[in-house]
Amino acid sequence: MLLRDTLNLSFDSLRRNKGRSVLTMLGIIIGVASVVLMLAIGRGAEQFILSQVASFGSDVVFVRNGPGDEKQAGSPQALLMAKKTLTMRDYRRLKQQSWIVGISAEYYMELLAETSTDRLRTLIAGVTAAEFNIFALSAEQGTLLTEDDVDGKTAVAVLGHDLAQDLFGNENPIGQRVKIQKKYYRVIGVLNPAGTKFFTNMDRVIFTPVTTLLDQLGSDRLQYLAVKVGATPINEAAERIRVILRETHKLDNPAGELVKDDFGVTTQEDTARRAGIISSILEILLTSIAAISLLVGGVGIMNIMYVTVTERTREIGLRKAVGARPNDVLLQFLAEAVTLTLLAGLIGVLCGLGLAWLSSKILALYQAGWGFEIPWSAMLLGFSVSAAIGIGFGFFPARHAARLHPIEALRYE
């Protein structure tokens, strides 16, 4: 039998049982769509994370509290709860190094900000003057923080672009006062739109001198140090920073073991590598969950094909009686199963892409910078798995049909 005739017979059989065919394909459609959707979201998340990591530049090193060995640090929540060892003394010591282009001491906290007309909770960033250069932030109105503001613990603030509009509307905010947790800050500047940088929406942040904020909160500990190292090789700079801070913290660590450090040094490369690992783990997990739907769909196809063979037993007997070979019967029923699954795979891929595109648009509303990327590997995987399911789960019913004896098949009621 020609392949064309086999395919025509397969499509005729599917058309005769439209309702059954649709219900049979449903499991495969859901499974393939789930795989495409999950991998597309995972790919979008990975690209978003990498873009955020790249936003602070390849020559910036972050110093954080917590164990120096990130394997010992545990989860991000554990890092936030780690003992705070970084102080302004560390900042001033590193600032003295001639090879460091810029350094910012940072402390972030969500607090209540109030004006005469509005009040809202927003992120307050205690920083130093170099913050704006490190993260390429510029003033749309007024001026930025200076070292004199930091040294003098001046109660001044620079507002993110969107936050300035929320708090003051069309009114000029320069010179106005913002009350932050019972302390008044004078607005000296408003930033140009900056978007999201390193997972923080800079347009909705109030920047104040870190010394002023720490004094208000009754603390002397920092959360981070952002160090711009310029032309110094990034790994060499990271090691230099470790040596200086070990001396400042009086750590007994002559061998330079990271597990003995009470601070951690992170580069863009480190963060990107961790992001890739996390993304890969999520993709494997999500794909494994979606694969269950494919397995269920494959079992459904096997059951339906067995039912189809039973219903068409007399037809099989008649075909064999007029000269059809067992391989012809096997090929026909196998073609029906593969056609069914490939069609389901195509619909599943299209549905998955549509849902992934819609999801990316919804996520972009809540997280600026989230994009959509077609997961070509997921599309190929969807078609491949569909074909494999058609062959794997369709083979046994097809073989059963091919082994039927023509006389017994013709007598079947």
Backbone hydrogen bonds, N-H to C=O, Kabsch-Sander energy under -0.5 kcal/mol:
donor,donor_aa,acceptor,acceptor_aa,energy
6,T,2,L,-2.1
7,L,3,L,-2.5
8,N,4,R,-2.3
9,L,5,D,-2.5
10,S,6,T,-2.0
11,F,7,L,-2.5
12,D,8,N,-2.3
13,S,9,L,-2.2
14,L,10,S,-2.1
15,R,11,F,-2.4
16,R,12,D,-1.9
17,N,13,S,-0.9
18,K,15,R,-0.8
21,S,17,N,-2.7
22,V,18,K,-2.6
23,L,19,G,-2.2
24,T,20,R,-2.4
25,M,21,S,-2.4
26,L,22,V,-1.2
27,G,23,L,-0.6
28,I,24,T,-0.5
29,I,25,M,-2.9
30,I,26,L,-2.7
31,G,27,G,-2.2
32,V,28,I,-3.0
33,A,29,I,-2.6
34,S,30,I,-2.2
35,V,31,G,-2.2
36,V,32,V,-2.6
37,L,33,A,-2.7
38,M,34,S,-2.9
39,L,35,V,-2.5
40,A,36,V,-2.3
41,I,37,L,-2.5
42,G,38,M,-2.6
43,R,39,L,-2.6
44,G,40,A,-2.5
45,A,41,I,-2.6
46,E,42,G,-2.2
47,Q,43,R,-2.5
48,F,44,G,-2.3
49,I,45,A,-2.6
50,L,46,E,-2.6
51,S,47,Q,-2.3
52,Q,48,F,-2.1
53,V,49,I,-2.5
54,A,50,L,-2.4
55,S,51,S,-0.9
56,F,53,V,-1.0
57,G,54,A,-1.6
60,V,57,G,-0.9
61,V,227,V,-3.2
62,F,266,T,-2.9
63,V,225,L,-2.7
64,R,264,G,-2.7
65,N,223,Q,-0.8
66,G,83,K,-0.7
66,G,262,D,-0.9
68,G,258,L,-0.9
68,G,261,D,-1.2
69,D,258,L,-0.6
70,E,68,G,-0.7
72,Q,69,D,-1.3
73,A,69,D,-0.8
74,G,70,E,-1.0
79,L,75,S,-1.7
80,L,76,P,-2.0
81,M,77,Q,-1.7
82,A,78,A,-0.5
82,A,79,L,-0.8
85,T,83,K,-0.6
90,D,87,T,-0.6
91,Y,87,T,-1.5
92,R,88,M,-2.7
93,R,89,R,-2.2
94,L,90,D,-2.3
95,K,91,Y,-2.2
96,Q,92,R,-0.9
96,Q,93,R,-0.5
97,Q,94,L,-1.6
100,I,97,Q,-1.2
101,V,99,W,-0.6
101,V,228,K,-1.9
102,G,228,K,-1.6
104,S,226,A,-2.5
106,E,224,Y,-2.5
107,Y,126,G,-1.9
109,M,124,I,-2.1
111,L,109,M,-0.6
111,L,122,T,-2.3
113,A,120,L,-3.4
114,E,179,K,-2.4
115,T,118,D,-3.4
120,L,113,A,-2.6
122,T,111,L,-2.6
123,L,204,R,-0.8
124,I,109,M,-3.1
125,A,123,L,-0.5
125,A,206,I,-3.2
126,G,107,Y,-3.6
126,G,124,I,-0.6
127,V,125,A,-0.7
127,V,208,T,-2.8
131,E,128,T,-1.7
132,F,129,A,-0.9
134,I,130,A,-2.6
135,F,131,E,-2.1
136,A,133,N,-0.9
137,L,132,F,-3.0
140,E,190,V,-3.2
141,Q,190,V,-1.9
143,T,188,I,-2.8
150,V,146,T,-1.5
151,D,147,E,-3.1
152,G,148,D,-2.5
153,K,150,V,-0.9
154,T,149,D,-2.2
156,V,154,T,-1.7
157,A,186,R,-2.3
158,V,207,F,-2.6
159,L,189,G,-2.6
160,G,205,V,-1.8
163,L,203,D,-2.4
164,A,160,G,-2.3
165,Q,161,H,-1.2
166,D,162,D,-2.1
167,L,163,L,-2.5
168,F,164,A,-2.3
169,G,165,Q,-2.0
171,E,168,F,-2.1
175,G,187,V,-3.0
176,Q,173,P,-2.5
178,V,185,Y,-2.9
179,K,114,E,-3.1
180,I,178,V,-0.6
180,I,183,K,-3.4
181,Q,112,L,-1.4
181,Q,179,K,-0.6
183,K,180,I,-1.4
185,Y,178,V,-2.9
186,R,155,A,-2.5
187,V,176,Q,-3.0
188,I,157,A,-2.7
189,G,157,A,-1.0
190,V,141,Q,-2.2
191,L,159,L,-2.7
192,N,138,S,-2.6
197,K,200,T,-2.7
200,T,197,K,-1.2
202,M,195,G,-2.0
202,M,200,T,-1.2
204,R,201,N,-1.9
205,V,202,M,-1.0
206,I,123,L,-2.3
207,F,158,V,-3.2
207,F,205,V,-0.6
208,T,125,A,-2.7
208,T,206,I,-0.5
210,V,127,V,-2.4
213,L,209,P,-2.1
214,L,210,V,-2.6
215,D,211,T,-2.1
216,Q,212,T,-2.0
217,L,213,L,-2.3
218,G,214,L,-0.8
219,S,214,L,-2.6
222,L,86,L,-2.8
223,Q,106,E,-2.4
224,Y,106,E,-1.7
225,L,63,V,-2.0
226,A,104,S,-2.6
227,V,61,V,-3.2
227,V,225,L,-0.6
228,K,102,G,-3.5
228,K,226,A,-0.5
229,V,59,D,-2.9
229,V,227,V,-0.6
230,G,59,D,-0.5
232,T,229,V,-1.6
237,A,233,P,-2.8
238,A,234,I,-2.3
239,E,235,N,-1.9
240,R,236,E,-2.3
241,I,237,A,-2.4
242,R,238,A,-1.9
243,V,239,E,-2.2
244,I,240,R,-2.3
245,L,241,I,-2.5
246,R,242,R,-2.3
247,E,243,V,-1.6
248,T,244,I,-2.3
249,H,245,L,-2.8
250,K,247,E,-0.7
251,L,246,R,-2.7
253,N,251,L,-1.5
256,G,253,N,-1.3
260,K,257,E,-1.4
261,D,258,L,-1.4
264,G,64,R,-2.4
266,T,62,F,-3.2
271,T,267,T,-2.2
272,A,268,Q,-2.7
273,R,269,E,-2.2
274,R,270,D,-2.2
275,A,271,T,-2.4
276,G,272,A,-2.2
277,I,273,R,-2.0
278,I,274,R,-2.7
279,S,275,A,-2.5
280,S,276,G,-2.2
281,I,277,I,-2.3
282,L,278,I,-2.4
283,E,279,S,-2.5
284,I,280,S,-2.3
285,L,281,I,-2.5
286,L,282,L,-3.1
287,T,283,E,-2.6
288,S,284,I,-2.1
289,I,285,L,-1.9
290,A,286,L,-2.3
291,A,287,T,-2.1
292,I,288,S,-0.7
292,I,289,I,-0.9
293,S,289,I,-0.6
293,S,290,A,-0.8
294,L,290,A,-1.1
295,L,291,A,-2.3
296,V,292,I,-2.6
297,G,293,S,-2.6
298,G,294,L,-2.3
299,V,295,L,-2.2
300,G,296,V,-2.1
301,I,297,G,-2.1
302,M,298,G,-2.1
303,N,299,V,-2.3
304,I,300,G,-2.4
305,M,301,I,-2.5
306,Y,302,M,-2.1
307,V,303,N,-2.2
308,T,304,I,-2.7
309,V,305,M,-2.5
310,T,306,Y,-2.2
311,E,307,V,-2.5
312,R,308,T,-1.8
313,T,310,T,-1.1
316,I,312,R,-2.3
317,G,313,T,-2.5
318,L,314,R,-2.4
319,R,315,E,-2.4
320,K,316,I,-2.3
321,A,317,G,-2.0
322,V,318,L,-1.5
323,G,320,K,-1.4
324,A,319,R,-2.7
328,D,325,R,-0.6
329,V,325,R,-1.8
330,L,326,P,-2.8
331,L,327,N,-2.8
332,Q,328,D,-2.1
333,F,329,V,-2.2
334,L,330,L,-2.3
335,A,331,L,-2.5
336,E,332,Q,-1.9
337,A,333,F,-1.9
338,V,334,L,-2.6
339,T,335,A,-2.9
340,L,336,E,-2.2
341,T,337,A,-2.3
342,L,338,V,-2.9
343,L,339,T,-2.3
344,A,340,L,-1.9
345,G,341,T,-2.7
346,L,342,L,-2.4
347,I,343,L,-2.2
348,G,344,A,-2.7
349,V,345,G,-2.5
350,L,346,L,-2.2
351,C,347,I,-2.6
352,G,348,G,-2.7
353,L,349,V,-2.7
354,G,350,L,-2.3
355,L,351,C,-2.6
356,A,352,G,-2.5
357,W,353,L,-2.6
358,L,354,G,-2.3
359,S,355,L,-2.7
360,S,356,A,-2.3
361,K,357,W,-1.8
362,I,358,L,-2.1
363,L,359,S,-2.9
364,A,360,S,-2.0
365,L,361,K,-0.9
365,L,362,I,-0.6
366,Y,362,I,-0.8
366,Y,363,L,-0.7
367,Q,363,L,-2.3
370,W,367,Q,-1.4
376,W,374,I,-1.6
379,M,375,P,-2.0
380,L,376,W,-2.5
381,L,377,S,-2.4
382,G,378,A,-2.7
383,F,379,M,-2.2
384,S,380,L,-2.5
385,V,381,L,-3.0
386,S,382,G,-2.1
387,A,383,F,-2.5
388,A,384,S,-2.6
389,I,385,V,-2.7
390,G,386,S,-2.5
391,I,387,A,-2.4
392,G,388,A,-3.4
393,F,389,I,-2.8
394,G,389,I,-0.5
394,G,390,G,-1.0
395,F,391,I,-1.2
396,F,392,G,-0.6
398,A,394,G,-1.8
399,R,395,F,-3.0
400,H,396,F,-2.4
401,A,397,P,-2.2
402,A,398,A,-2.3
403,R,399,R,-1.6
404,L,401,A,-1.1
409,A,405,H,-2.6
410,L,406,P,-2.2
411,R,407,I,-1.5
412,Y,408,E,-0.6
412,Y,409,A,-0.8
